[in-house]
Amino acid sequence: MRRDVVTEVLVQFDDGVENFATRFEAERFLDACDEEPRAAWLEDAQGRVRARYRITRTPEGRIALIDEDDAG
């Protein structure tokens, strides 16, 4: 596996940052979590931000991380 394409999703809370392998994993965690996230972004193995996510709720009440570049 190429290390330059390895990424992780980071979610910032008031008391720290959690990391996840995928956006789906982060969304499932946030659905079960009582804390409100402050920010979320995708970072590569070198620490460069590849995407920033807008944190929203779907009409069903689930958390969704929307890529700000795709939000239109």
N, C-alpha and C positions, 0 to 999 in steps of 0.2 A: 504494500500500500504506500502511495506517495504521501509523505508527511506534509507537503505544502497544500494539500486539499483536505486534510483532516480538520473538521470544524466541530464546534460545540455551541449550544444555546446557553446563554447566561441570563439569569433573571435576578434583578436586584430588589431586595427588600430593605426595610428600615434598618435591620440588624445584620445584614450581610448579603452575600451573593451565592446562589445555588447554580450548579451547572448540570446540563442534560445533554445526552447524545443527539436528540432530535427535537424538533419543534413539537411533534406529537407527544413525546414523553413529557415535555415541559407543560403543555396544555393540560394533560391528565393530572399531573401533580398539582397545578394551580386550581383545577376543579375541586380537588380534595382538600386543599389548604385553606386555613382560616385567615391567613395574612394576605393583605393586598400588595401585589407587586408594584414597584415604582417604575421599573424599566426592564426591557428585554432586548437582547441583541444576539447576533450570530458572529462568532469570532473564529479565526483560523488558528492553526497551531503556533503561529508566530505572534499571536495577540492582536492581529489587525481585525478591525470590525468590518465584516462583509455585508451585514444587513442590520437595520434597526427595525424592531417590531412595535406596532401600536397594539396595546392591550385593550381588547374589547370583550363585550359579552354578546353572545348570539341570542336570537329571540327565545331559544330554549333555555337560556340561563348559563350556558357553558362559556368558559374562557376561550378566546381565540387570539392567537398572535398573528397579526396581519403585517406582512412585509410592507413597510412604508413606501417603497418604490413601486409596489404593485397595487397600492390602495387607490391610485387614480386621483 
